[in-house]
Amino acid sequence: MRWPRQVASVMVVVLLVVLPPVLLVRLAGWPLPSRPSLAQLQRWVAEPITAQTVTAALTIGGWLLWLLVVAAVVLRVLARVKAVARWMRRVPLPTPLQATATGLAGVAVFGTNAATAAPVADQPTATAPAAGDSREPLDERAPDRQAGVAGVVVPGGWMPRETAEQIAAAGALLWLRRRRFYRPAAPGPQPRDPDLAPLPAVVAVAQTAVTTDTDQQGDHTGQDTPAVGRQDGDEPIVVFPPGGVGLTGPGASDAARGILVTSALQALRDLASAMRLVTTRVDIDALLGPHPPVSAVAGIHVVPTLDDALAVVASQTPPVPPHPGEGQKTSRGRLLLLTHAPVNGSLVAATADSDVALIVVGEYPAGEAWSVDPSGRIRSPHSPDVRRRMCVLDRAAVRDILTVISPPEAITIGGSLTQPSPPPLLPHPRSPARNPNHQTGSDARRSDPSTVRLRVLGGVSVSFQDTAVTIRRSAALQALVFLAVHPDGVTGRDLVEAIWPGLPAHRVTGRLYTTMSDLRKAIRDTCGMALIEHADDRYRLSPDLDVDLWRLHHAVQQATTALTDRPQAWQAVIDQFDGALADGYAWPWLDAHREVVRRHVIDAHVALADAQPDRRQALALLQDAIRVDPYNEHLHQRAAQILAALGDQVAASDLLDAYGKRLAHAGLTATDLPPEAGRAVR
């Protein structure tokens, strides 16, 4: 408990402040004597070093030391008071919707009798991703959590919370596309599919900010938290004034890039009501560098010259006028013209009689001037007292985001991307050649009641002699799963970059040490053993730990190297699979590793199905594989083909219809199919 230590600290400070002056007054008298006489001064000059003068000097030194202690205490108290004041200013007040929900919850708790809810008859079951799926419904999971928090700091800038949510959803959608287009291939122990590359850091930070649970907010160690990834309360602006605006200041270009990303993200969610941005190739190159990935991004229309841009603006149908009062809060549906060119009379005249918002990166005498600092805060002479902020991103962050939200033309039906192959995401499993009795030892550990068991497939749990180990810190739970995914060990920097993406490693070293210390203590207090080894800044789990993920990887290794009885070896892989990796958790670093495990199991099912002479047995294996990944297109097509070959056309049609509905529910449509695939779902 912390309060005894806090009380002891306060008592020590009080003693240091009160006790020294009491002792000095008792032993040496009052420190402010009367003015010395002339005779006393003459005696001191004649004999300066006496017992009385030495005592006086020591007394003066004691009082000076006491004054230094008092000054340090006062400075510490002032710093703590300022920190509390800043925290109080950042506490978000409840929104009207939250206040209403709180009132209704109170009425439900105190104003009604307890009753057992009866199931609703004939209620259709919604088709949604399984628990722990990489694309969890973010907007449904926490619709009003952190409603008072307006923005997120990411590597390369700042973005409103709504933008971070859209980026997180786009990242999840990209993983669903990768799962959909993956074609099970020749199984291997080390998948090197290029589409297993992790998402960019800016996307990972946005996902972390959106999916952070309330228990992580309580994961405070007393150490100052770095700025990247944190959330703050500055209100973002999403409306542009009539007549346009000129962006100046050191953050003008970053703000223009933020407008570009906002338009693309809004179009990704709802093209009909999104902002539409028109700009020129010269402007795009100035903002993003040569060959930016914007040619096919919805919501962004790039033309060769400014005259072409004006022609596009003139040809656009005026958007539907907003509802009363809405125009003061949103710019959705408006047409934006972004340019770096000097503003002339023809440009102003072309946009004056329409609802087009002219965004000029530079001086714009005919419109409102916004001076944007690097953090996105706006200063305007028209409203100097209004706190406003807009999305600001540097060039690298915008290119990464546009790569994630670009159409899937770069994805082939076989699952390859137009990028180099990444390094292996998983270290090689421990080879049976180095330990001939590996499988025997693994089975022995499973049957040994004194073995500590770590389960990361189908959930996360640690147990010892049927007693669950309680891990209170969510960061410690992440670290445990990360170490299970990397049995050969990782560095402290690897852990920091995975658990706290976007934060400088040197600024969260203390938090990492606290997290790992609590994790080791929780395991040691339950089982009396140290199962996390730390040497040379590398952390690894003890090989004596029984980990279900390691058993699955060993089964894959055995199956890929088996020369005889391979169907039985692949059946062993399927038997080791108990569910998705860390099912129920949405850590951004987890998606790639979870997909590796999923593909191992799918490959095993398909390999077994190919070896089956009986079509019905092959169909049963493919149906089991579909339960492992209900978004994979190849599995549905093969199952439908077998059903059609068996003469059950209705079942084949129902299977593909259900698959199409599942894709639509997840946000995937037939347009997501790459053109080179050359075929539809049917």
RODRENDO-37460 format. One record per residue (C-alpha): residue in one letter; x, y, z. Coordinates in pm, whole numbers, padded with zeros to 5 digits, always signed. Last residue first. Layout:
<nodes>
aXYZ
...
</nodes>
This chain:
<nodes>
r-01907-01629-05708
v-01690-01394-05507
a-01594-01211-05822
r-01321-01296-06071
g-01032-01137-06250
a-00789-01131-05960
e-00592-00869-06149
p-00855-00608-06068
p-00803-00650-05690
l-01125-00727-05502
d-01217-00435-05278
t-01493-00337-05521
a-01679-00655-05418
t-01735-00498-05078
l-01560-00490-04742
g-01699-00281-04455
a-01722-00562-04198
h-02099-00595-04243
a-02053-00604-04619
l-01797-00884-04590
r-02027-01087-04366
k-02317-01033-04605
g-02105-01159-04895
y-02004-01467-04694
a-02366-01544-04607
d-02454-01525-04977
l-02158-01746-05067
l-02262-02017-04822
d-02628-01991-04920
s-02538-02039-05287
a-02330-02348-05211
a-02605-02488-04988
v-02862-02437-05263
q-02638-02595-05528
d-02608-02920-05332
g-02509-03155-05617
l-02191-03290-05457
a-01989-03096-05714
a-02176-02780-05613
l-02090-02840-05247
i-01727-02903-05342
q-01714-02577-05540
a-01876-02385-05255
a-01614-02514-05012
r-01335-02412-05249
q-01481-02063-05298
h-01537-02012-04928
l-01179-02114-04841
h-01036-01888-05113
e-01230-01586-04986
n-01090-01580-04632
y-01315-01371-04408
p-01451-01644-04176
d-01099-01733-04059
v-01086-02021-03807
r-01451-02106-03869
i-01373-02113-04241
a-01097-02365-04168
d-01351-02593-03997
q-01571-02565-04307
l-01269-02656-04520
l-01209-02966-04307
a-01574-03073-04334
l-01562-03024-04712
a-01252-03246-04739
q-01436-03515-04541
r-01731-03481-04774
r-01509-03497-05081
d-01355-03830-04977
p-01004-03882-05115
q-00862-03649-04847
a-00504-03527-04902
d-00613-03186-05034
a-00836-03141-04729
l-00543-03217-04497
a-00327-02955-04667
v-00617-02709-04656
h-00670-02762-04282
a-00296-02731-04208
d-00263-02418-04420
i-00554-02264-04229
v-00383-02345-03898
h-00051-02190-03997
r-00237-01896-04149
r-00413-01820-03820
v-00086-01834-03628
v+00080-01588-03866
e-00232-01367-03860
r-00213-01336-03481
h+00151-01235-03510
a+00068-00961-03760
d-00231-00833-03564
l-00065-00828-03220
w+00142-00511-03258
p-00176-00298-03248
w-00303-00445-02918
a-00669-00541-02962
y-00727-00810-02699
g-01015-01060-02687
d-00822-01357-02824
a-00455-01339-02735
l-00369-01549-03043
a-00689-01680-03195
g-00832-02006-03065
d-00743-02346-02922
f-00499-02466-03191
q-00285-02762-03080
d-00521-03016-03238
i-00495-02841-03576
v-00116-02874-03571
a-00142-03242-03471
q-00376-03298-03766
w-00097-03162-03985
a+00138-03431-03853
q-00125-03701-03900
p-00168-03595-04261
r+00213-03598-04305
d+00249-03970-04235
t+00599-03984-04383
l+00871-03732-04466
a+00795-03490-04185
t+00985-03162-04201
t+00685-02933-04251
a+00473-03124-04001
q+00737-03127-03726
q+00796-02754-03756
v+00422-02690-03747
a+00391-02906-03435
h+00675-02711-03274
h+00495-02387-03355
l+00179-02522-03191
r+00367-02634-02880
w+00531-02294-02852
l+00190-02126-02868
d+00061-02352-02587
v+00336-02234-02352
d+00467-02465-02076
l+00747-02273-01902
d+01074-02462-01854
p+01228-02268-02144
s+01218-01958-01920
l+01068-01656-02088
r+01301-01401-02239
y+01416-01045-02170
r+01731-00900-02317
d+01913-00598-02172
d+02230-00804-02128
a+02047-01057-01910
h+01686-01077-01794
e+01511-01413-01753
i+01139-01427-01686
l+01017-01748-01518
a+01148-01682-01167
m+00984-01946-00947
g+00785-01935-00623
c+00460-02029-00797
t+00219-01757-00688
d+00447-01487-00544
r+00703-01547-00821
i+00450-01497-01100
a+00315-01168-00960
k+00667-01051-00870
r+00800-01112-01221
l+00512-00916-01371
d+00548-00630-01121
s+00919-00603-01198
m+00853-00614-01572
t+00607-00326-01550
t+00827-00118-01319
y+01130-00168-01545
l+00923-00073-01851
r+00791+00241-01678
g+01142+00347-01590
t+01257+00300-01948
v+00974+00515-02074
r+01170+00822-02182
h+01468+00637-02332
a+01243+00443-02568
p+01098+00754-02729
l+00723+00698-02754
g+00558+00619-03087
p+00435+00278-02982
w+00405+00213-02607
i+00365-00165-02578
a+00546-00267-02898
e+00816+00003-02911
v+00884-00037-02539
l+00914-00414-02563
d+01156-00396-02856
r+01362-00134-02673
g+01392-00364-02373
t+01541-00625-02597
v+01368-00942-02705
g+01396-01313-02626
d+01432-01639-02817
p+01073-01732-02731
h+00937-01427-02918
v+00556-01469-02925
a+00564-01574-02560
l+00768-01263-02479
f+00505-01045-02646
v+00229-01227-02453
l+00402-01152-02121
a+00477-00792-02217
q+00114-00733-02307
l+00002-00873-01971
a+00252-00646-01797
a+00115-00346-01987
s-00237-00441-01873
r-00117-00427-01515
r-00301-00649-01268
i-00162-00992-01350
t-00334-01249-01129
v-00184-01599-01153
a-00456-01862-01169
t-00426-02165-00944
d-00472-02504-01112
q-00126-02611-00989
f+00022-02299-01148
s-00176-02093-01397
v-00118-01808-01640
s-00397-01686-01867
v-00444-01515-02202
g-00725-01599-02444
g-00801-01843-02725
l-00433-01918-02773
v-00214-01737-02517
r-00210-01996-02238
l+00092-01994-02008
r+00135-02297-01784
v+00365-02316-01482
t+00471-02674-01424
s+00422-02832-01079
p+00122-03038-01196
d+00340-03225-01449
s+00120-03359-01730
r+00188-03067-01965
r+00556-03066-01865
a+00588-03432-01958
d+00429-03371-02295
s+00677-03091-02363
g+00968-03309-02248
t+00864-03586-02485
q+00829-03337-02767
h+01171-03188-02700
n+01346-03521-02644
p+01578-03482-02943
n+01680-03132-02830
r+01909-02958-03078
a+01766-03154-03367
p+01411-03084-03243
s+01467-02720-03337
r+01346-02454-03100
p+01100-02254-03302
h+01246-02003-03546
p+01181-01649-03440
l+00848-01499-03540
l+00792-01192-03753
p+01048-01301-04010
p+01208-01004-04184
p+00988-00819-04429
s+00967-00906-04799
p+01017-00603-05018
q+00715-00399-05126
t+00456-00428-05401
l+00239-00658-05197
s+00180-01030-05210
g-00131-01209-05080
g-00200-01454-05357
i-00496-01257-05484
t-00275-00957-05531
i-00267-00647-05319
a-00137-00322-05471
e-00479-00255-05624
p-00621-00256-05271
p-00736+00107-05269
s-00519+00342-05060
i-00609+00380-04690
v-00287+00230-04555
t-00057+00395-04809
l-00231+00727-04749
i-00154+00698-04377
d+00216+00624-04438
r+00247+00912-04685
v+00080+01144-04436
a+00312+01044-04151
a+00625+01089-04363
r+00524+01437-04482
d+00445+01584-04142
l+00100+01595-03993
v-00117+01872-03849
c-00489+01833-03772
m-00647+02157-03659
r-00670+02350-03334
r-00886+02626-03201
r-00887+02824-02878
v-01088+03142-02931
d-00947+03459-02770
p-00783+03602-03083
s-01097+03576-03298
h-01058+03791-03612
p-00682+03828-03561
s-00648+03449-03590
r-00412+03222-03398
i-00448+02852-03460
r-00298+02563-03268
g-00175+02280-03488
s+00127+02174-03280
p+00372+02325-03531
d+00201+02667-03502
v-00074+02775-03738
s-00138+03141-03820
w-00484+03158-03970
a-00572+03451-04195
e-00931+03511-04305
g-00991+03585-04669
a-00916+03845-04937
p-00557+03906-04820
y-00456+03540-04858
e-00093+03489-04754
g+00042+03136-04773
v-00097+02788-04812
v-00433+02893-04958
i-00748+02698-04877
l-01047+02815-05083
a-01373+02679-04944
v-01622+02620-05225
d-01981+02705-05137
s-02016+02908-05452
d-02029+03270-05569
a-01683+03370-05441
t-01490+03069-05570
a-01432+03173-05930
a-01409+03542-05833
v-01127+03477-05586
l-00931+03278-05842
s-00989+03537-06112
g-00876+03820-05884
n-00543+03666-05797
v-00418+03450-05510
p-00057+03342-05532
a-00037+02967-05591
h+00003+02728-05296
t-00335+02570-05357
l-00613+02371-05193
l-00969+02396-05328
l-01219+02243-05089
l-01570+02129-05179
r-01808+02102-04888
g-01999+01787-04796
r-01883+01785-04437
s-01751+02122-04323
t-01890+02095-03972
k-01993+02295-03668
q-02127+02632-03783
g-02287+02479-04090
e-02493+02256-03866
g-02688+02542-03710
p-02976+02508-03950
h-02931+02196-04159
p-02653+02199-04413
p-02714+02301-04772
v-02691+02007-05014
p-02369+02027-05213
p-02338+02237-05526
t-02289+02012-05829
q-01927+02018-05945
s-01848+02153-06288
a-01717+02490-06168
v-01485+02327-05917
v-01348+02091-06181
a-01285+02384-06415
l-01113+02572-06135
a-00885+02271-06079
d-00805+02252-06449
d-00707+02619-06439
l-00485+02542-06139
t-00294+02285-06338
p-00243+01908-06369
v-00539+01778-06166
v-00555+01585-05837
h-00898+01499-05694
i-00882+01377-05334
g-01195+01234-05165
a-01125+00877-05273
v-00760+00784-05307
a-00673+00666-05658
s-00378+00888-05751
v-00287+00971-05391
p+00021+00755-05327
p+00279+01037-05358
h+00515+01028-05656
p+00746+01316-05562
g+00720+01489-05223
l+00415+01504-05000
l+00324+01872-04963
a+00510+02031-05257
d+00436+01729-05476
i+00066+01760-05397
d+00068+02131-05474
v+00241+02077-05809
r-00002+01799-05898
t-00293+02031-05843
t-00570+02040-05585
v-00935+01949-05538
l-01059+01826-05201
r-01398+01678-05137
m-01535+01687-04781
a-01743+01382-04704
s-02121+01348-04724
a-02153+01113-05022
l-01815+00943-04976
d-01898+00810-04631
r-01622+00628-04438
l-01338+00633-04690
a-01447+00977-04806
q-01405+01108-04453
l-01059+00955-04435
a-00947+01111-04765
s-01074+01457-04670
t-00908+01440-04329
v-00579+01333-04487
l-00574+01635-04721
i-00672+01875-04444
g-00389+01738-04228
r-00145+01788-04514
a-00254+02152-04533
a-00201+02181-04157
d+00151+02041-04189
s+00221+02298-04462
a+00097+02584-04243
g+00269+02471-03921
p+00550+02727-03917
g+00309+03016-03976
t+00059+03086-04247
l-00260+02925-04372
g-00490+03155-04569
v-00862+03098-04541
g-01160+03079-04770
g-01445+03309-04862
p-01680+03173-04600
p-01490+03037-04296
f-01367+02677-04280
v-01527+02424-04046
v-01367+02121-03884
i-01192+02280-03588
p-01041+02064-03316
e-01114+02133-02949
d-00807+02121-02727
g-00859+01856-02460
d-00554+01636-02472
q-00471+01274-02547
r-00135+01104-02512
g+00023+00908-02795
v+00342+01112-02805
a+00371+01345-02506
p+00587+01141-02276
t+00440+01035-01941
d+00612+01175-01634
q+00694+00901-01391
g+00473+00830-01092
t+00415+00478-01208
h+00077+00524-01366
d-00116+00225-01500
g-00449+00377-01408
q-00506+00487-01765
q-00424+00132-01871
d-00719+00008-01666
t-00945+00245-01859
d-00870+00063-02181
t-00661+00204-02466
t-00827+00113-02796
v-00838+00459-02951
a-00496+00580-02835
t-00335+00247-02925
q-00494+00244-03269
a-00370+00598-03337
v-00021+00502-03219
a-00019+00195-03444
v-00133+00402-03742
v+00148+00656-03688
a+00396+00371-03647
p+00321+00218-03986
l+00134-00116-04005
p+00321-00442-03958
a+00438-00644-04261
l+00240-00968-04291
d+00144-00869-04647
p+00496-00957-04756
d+00434-01327-04685
r+00740-01464-04513
p+00577-01742-04314
q+00836-01946-04117
p+00737-02305-04043
g+00604-02371-04394
p+00278-02483-04543
a+00251-02483-04922
a-00005-02215-04991
p-00333-02094-04846
r-00449-01799-05055
y-00473-01475-04859
f-00709-01227-05023
r-00959-01203-04739
r-00704-01201-04458
r-00514-00917-04620
r-00837-00726-04674
l-00927-00777-04308
w-00586-00644-04208
l-00645-00334-04420
l-00985-00284-04254
a-00819-00281-03912
g-00580-00011-04032
a-00867+00190-04178
a-01056+00163-03848
a-00753+00293-03658
i-00718+00578-03907
q-01088+00665-03866
e-01059+00660-03487
a-00750+00882-03501
t-00938+01127-03723
e-01226+01141-03475
r-00977+01199-03193
p-00845+01506-03366
m-00489+01481-03499
w-00144+01594-03389
g+00193+01573-03558
g+00477+01357-03686
p+00458+01069-03444
v+00110+01096-03293
v-00049+01326-03035
v-00420+01255-02999
g-00710+01498-02985
a-01046+01598-02842
v-01084+01435-02504
g-01424+01522-02357
a-01583+01220-02519
q-01318+00999-02361
r-01560+00708-02377
d-01867+00807-02571
p-01898+00538-02834
a-01671+00281-02672
r-01718-00057-02839
e-01965+00056-03101
d-01738+00309-03274
l-01443+00075-03252
p-01617-00223-03406
e-01327-00470-03376
r-01118-00522-03686
s-00828-00729-03560
d-01062-00992-03428
g-01033-01049-03056
a-01387-01168-03030
a-01515-01289-03364
p-01600-01042-03634
a-01968-00964-03667
t-02272-01123-03827
a-02569-01015-03624
t-02790-01294-03492
p-03151-01246-03586
q-03403-01213-03300
d-03670-01477-03329
a-03762-01454-02965
v-03597-01203-02739
p-03436-01371-02442
a-03591-01294-02106
a-03412-01052-01878
t-03429-01149-01514
a-03556-00872-01294
a-03418-00653-01020
n-03658-00384-00909
t-03638-00036-01049
g-03551+00313-00923
f-03206+00273-00773
v-03011+00096-01048
a-03212+00188-01360
v-03269+00541-01237
g-02900+00581-01174
a-02817+00443-01518
l-03063+00688-01675
g-02896+00975-01495
t-02552+00862-01605
a-02669+00828-01966
t-02814+01179-01957
a-02491+01319-01814
q-02289+01133-02077
l-02507+01268-02358
p-02487+01621-02217
t-02106+01592-02207
p-01936+01523-01878
l-01657+01765-01788
p-01311+01662-01894
v-01034+01682-01630
r-00759+01876-01808
r-00778+02186-01587
m-00762+01968-01276
w-00449+01796-01405
r-00279+02131-01464
a-00369+02241-01110
v-00241+01915-00965
a+00090+01960-01147
k+00115+02322-01028
v+00055+02214-00666
r+00322+01944-00696
a+00575+02192-00833
l+00493+02438-00553
v+00538+02166-00290
r+00876+02067-00432
l+00994+02430-00440
v+00887+02480-00078
v+01062+02161+00034
a+01384+02260-00143
a+01373+02610+00012
v+01319+02462+00360
v+01616+02230+00319
l+01836+02518+00200
l+01724+02730+00499
w+01820+02446+00736
l+02166+02431+00581
l+02203+02807+00631
w+02092+02779+00998
g+02349+02508+01064
g+02623+02711+00900
i+02538+03014+01119
t+02555+02794+01429
l+02888+02654+01324
a+03022+03007+01278
a+02886+03117+01620
t+03044+02818+01791
v+03376+02897+01624
t+03343+03261+01738
q+03277+03162+02102
a+03559+02909+02120
t+03797+03171+01990
i+03941+03256+01651
p+03923+03631+01577
e+04159+03754+01858
a+04243+04126+01815
v+03971+04185+01561
w+03716+04001+01780
r+03824+04204+02093
q+03782+04531+01897
l+03436+04426+01773
q+03328+04344+02129
a+03451+04683+02253
l+03258+04863+01980
s+02933+04693+02084
p+02763+04413+01893
r+02404+04479+01766
s+02158+04255+01948
p+02141+03884+01863
l+01938+03730+01577
p+01995+03356+01586
w+01827+03302+01924
g+02031+03074+02144
a+02303+02830+02062
l+02185+02499+02210
r+01810+02553+02256
v+01771+02776+01950
l+01972+02540+01732
l+01779+02234+01854
v+01442+02393+01780
p+01565+02519+01442
p+01681+02167+01344
l+01360+01981+01455
v+01092+02167+01261
v+01182+02142+00889
l+01365+01810+00890
l+01106+01660+01128
v+00820+01774+00905
v+00990+01625+00597
v+01040+01292+00776
m+00676+01289+00887
v+00556+01358+00531
s+00767+01073+00394
a+00634+00832+00657
v+00277+00926+00569
q+00347+00869+00198
r+00509+00533+00267
p+00209+00428+00479
w-00027+00553+00201
r+00124+00348-00082
m+00000+00000+00000
</nodes>
